[in-house]
Amino acid sequence: MDIRQIDDEYSVSGQITLEELDEIKALGFKSIVCHRPDHESPDQTSFSVIEARAKELGLNIAHVPVGPMGVTEEAVQGMVDALDEFPRPMLGYCRSGARSTAIYQKTHHIRN
């Protein structure tokens, strides 16, 4: 798992696995936002599986998919809602971390 810190509140990574959730919790993250649509690739762990384990660990989690159309207004609003409602630090993930970075940058302008 390659976690890249964007600022004190937000970091990004590529696809996470079920097994990595314990490490994510141990690193101090309080919430997770998945920006990857389900079924994007055949080896991808579905959001519902990640969500169930995250909740068992006491992590807040949301699914705000960013697909081939890019960062939509709906996705930006979903991310704003997650940032407003969830405790931080927060981890955003997608396939590579690029979409999680892009959507955070767009929401950062709205929230500040």
Helices and strands as residue ranges (DSSP letters): E 4-5, E 10-13, G 18-20, H 21-26, E 31-34, H 47-56, E 60-63, H 73-85, E 90-93, H 98-111
